[in-house]
Amino acid sequence: MKLRKVTAASAAVLALAVTATACGSDDKDSSSSGGDKKITIGIKFDQPGIGQKTPQGYSGFDVDVATYIAKQLGYKADQIEWKESKSADRETMLQRGDVKFIAASYSITPERQEKVDFAGPYLLAHQDVLVRADDNSIKSPSDLNSKKLCSVTGSTSAQNVKDKLAPKANLLKYPTYSACLTGLQNKAIDGLTTDDSILAGYAAQASFKGKFKLAGFKMTNENYGIGVKKGSDLKAKINTALEKMVSDGAWEKAVTANFGPANYKNEPAPKIGDIKK
Ligand code: GLU
């Protein structure tokens, strides 16, 4: 093959192709061809204050954190494609490469670290219980043993109930937390258990005003991490982005904007790599 006429345009195409190859196998969804590049990010769609899809768009703390990270990686907000990543689907979605990273109230655990890597942590939450406002029968976590609880398949919340918090409780597992809320309202269940950060968002919904309350038990530490494919070099880049988000004040701003309305008193920003047991 003779390379007689390599025009500037074809040289540029060649250079781009080389760059794209060099980016590695987990770079499928971001074509390097300029304006049309996209990044696919996994979030929750039904957790107000955390990750929510509404007719107006996407909102929540995880959405703000993910948007900030994407910007540091070179993507504008309109280049983000949001995908719903339900609790039980997260590891598989990362392993399959359906999404570049996941910001979805995703606790860092040793079991999950066998399958995926985590950047962060970027938030420390605690498992709590949401009960009906007129229910005063749950005074301590051990009272949960005689109750009907709802939580989500594939979550640490459901696992913790079975393993340590209330092994005798009657636990119903649904695919999403929002699915548990109807059951709580019509008394099919006595409590919805998951992170206080999530429960505060539900309790503050206009449609539930005065109906539910948080028990106020800080039963576990939930260190939220950004999930990436195992071995991905994104982990280091995302850690750098998270550090910047805290130091430039954007983290605090996102906390106030998203947790303020629910009156959720969050913990201070965790240090990268500091996973609370
Ligand atoms: N943070 C917990 C977890 O990662 C509960 C919330 C959730 O399911 O997203 O499992």
Residues whose N, C-alpha, C, O or C-beta is under 5 A from the ligand:
A	BS01	LIG	S87 A104 S105 Y106 S107 G154 S155 T156 S157 T194 D195 E222
